[in-house]
Amino acid sequence: MNKVKYVALNRAEGLVSQCGAVVFIEDGQEIPVTEDKRHFNGAKCVYVQPGTLRSAVIQKMSEWGRTAPDDGGYDKVDFEVGWENGLVYGGRFDMQYGGTDGGETFWTSLKGRVEFYALKRRPSHFNDEQWNSFCERVKEDEGDKYCEKILNECDVN
């Protein structure tokens, strides 16, 4: 399995002092050039010890999550994850109070999103018509195949 090479986060909403982009990367690695230039231009690079990248991301989300809405709302956090084999996945994490999205940590949410777009996880609220329509749209640009490749080749656990 290909290890995570970097994680780029950009808190787009919330306290001004906490908004901005940060890229986590293991010490000794080259600074990545992210796919999403808009969101991560001027990002602060945080080097972490080998094997601690995942926990550093959780720690940052928890830190930011202390000032996220606690009334059912959320702050937008754009993200991009890159793996050693060059595959990249990005999206938006809707950070609620505590640093989770719908009660899921960043990593649990990431895995669920990739499984969803790989058409491996059907949300319980989707009826057959909604699911079939979604599947058709994802298959049009082969997003399902790309996400399946991530699941098969990359560490998303």
N, C-alpha and C positions, 0 to 999 in steps of 0.2 A: 504494500500500500504506500502510495506517495504521501509524504508528510505535508502538513500545512507549511508553506514558505513564508507567508505574511498574512496579516489581517489589517485592513485599513478601515477605520471608523471615522465618520464625520457626524458629530452631533449638530443637527441643523436647527433644533429648537431647544429652548430652555434658558437657563441662566447664561447671559452673555459671556461671563467669565469661564464657562464650561463648554461653550460652543466652539467648534473648530474640528480640524482633522488631525488624526494621529494614526501612524502606521506602526504596528508591532512586528518586529522581526528578530530572529535569534542573533545573538552576538556573533560577529564574524561574517555574517551574510552581507551581500551587496544590497544597498537600498533599492527596493523594487520600483519599477515604473508601473503604476497602476493603469488598468484599462480605462477607468473612468477619470479622465483628467479634470473634469469640471469640479467634482466633489473633493478631490484629494490634493489639488494644487496647494503648495505651501504647507503640507502636512508636517507635523512634528514627528520625527522618527524616534521610536522608543526601542532600544535594544534590550532584549531579555536573555537570561541564561538559557542554554539549550534545555528543552523539555519543559519550559515554563510558559510558553507562548499562550496556551489555552487558559491557564489560570490568570495570566496577566490581563487577558481580554475580559474574563469574568470579573476580575477586580475592578477594572475601569468601568464596566457597565454597572457594577454595584455602587461605585463612587458616584457616577452620574445619576444613578437611580435614586439616590437620596434626595435629589432636588427635582425629580420628575413628578408629574401630577399624581396626586393620591385620591383623585375624585372620579376615577374611571377614564380619564383622558390619557394622553401619551405625548411624548416628544419623539420626533422623527430622528432616526440615526441611520444614515446611509452606510452601507458596508460593502466591502469587496474582500473575498478570500482567494488567495492564490496558492496553488500546490506546486510541488517540485517538478511535476511533469508539464507545467505550463497551463493547465486548466485553471479557469477563473470563474467564480460565481459571485454575483453581486445583487443587492436588493436593498430593501428598507426594513429596519427593525423598529417596530413601534414600541418604544421603551416606556413602560409604566413604572410607577413608584416601586423601588426595590431593584430595578434594572432588568426586569423580565418583560417578555412580550406574551401576553395571554397566559402568564404563569410559567412560561418556558424560558430557560436560560438561552443565551446566544447560541450555544452549540446544539442544544436540543431543537431550537427553532430552525437553525440552518439545516440540520439533517431532515427535519420534517418538510421544509420547503423543497429541498432537492428531491425527496421522495414524491412529493406532490406533483412537481413538474416532470418527473420521470414516469408519472402515472401509476405509481406504486401505492399511493395513499389517497384514498377518496374521503373527503370530509363527510362527516355524518349528516350534515345539513344539505348536501347535494342530493337532489333526486336524480333519477336515471337520465332525464332529459338534460339537466344542467351538467351532469358529469360527461355525458356523450358530447355535448356541445364544447365543453372545455377541452376534452381530449382531442377533438378535431382541430381546434385552434392551436393547441400545443404541437400537434403533429405536423401542421403546415410548415413551420420553420425548423422542424426536427429538434425542437427543444427537449422533447422526451428522450431522444437518443443521446443528446449532450449530457443531460442530467443522469441518465443511466450510466454513461461513461464515468462521470464523477463518482457515482455510487460504487462502480466496479473497480476503479483504479485509485481512488483517493480516500484518505482517512477523514471521514465525516463523523465519526463516533466521538 
